[in-house]
Every structure is written in structure tokens, then in C-alpha cells.
Amino acid sequence: MERLNSELYLQNCYIMKENEKLRKKAQKLNQENQQLLSELKQRLSKSNKGKQSNSSVSEQLSLSSSNPSNSMSSN
């Protein structure tokens, strides 16, 4: 019985060590995932701002070219 207890104790210690290694690895992966997600959001935000800016400029250009009074007032 004592021998079985010792074996179970050693197995338990091994499992706890492995569990700790896996927990640390999961934390690192989670941090990396959060960083990548943040970077992706920043890139998407910049991309969307650029698209909004481009569409705003093209809207202004189309409005000024469709309204003759605007183009004449600039002369």
C-alpha cells in the first residue's frame, strides 16, 4: 500500500509539473494572441480611416464638379 502511495505521489508531482508548463505556455500564447489581435484592430482601423478619407475626398470632388457655381467661384 505504501509503495502504491509513493508511485501515485510521484505521478501526481509529474502531472503538476506538466500542468504548470502547459499553463505557462497557454499564458504566452494568450498574450501573443492578444498582441496580434490588437495589431490587427489597429491595421483595420487605419485601413478604414484611409477608405473613409478617400471616399470623403472623392465625394467632395464629385460635388464640386457637379455644381458649376463652386468651380466658377474658385476662378
WOURKA-V549912 format. One record per run of one state. SS is the DSSP state (H for helix, E for strand, C for the rest). FROM is the first residue (numbers start at 1). LEN is the number of residues. Records with the same first field share a line. If there is no record, write none. Layout:
BEGIN
SS=FROM-LEN / FROM-LEN
END
This chain:
BEGIN
C=1-1 / 67-1 / 74-2
H=2-65 / 68-6
END
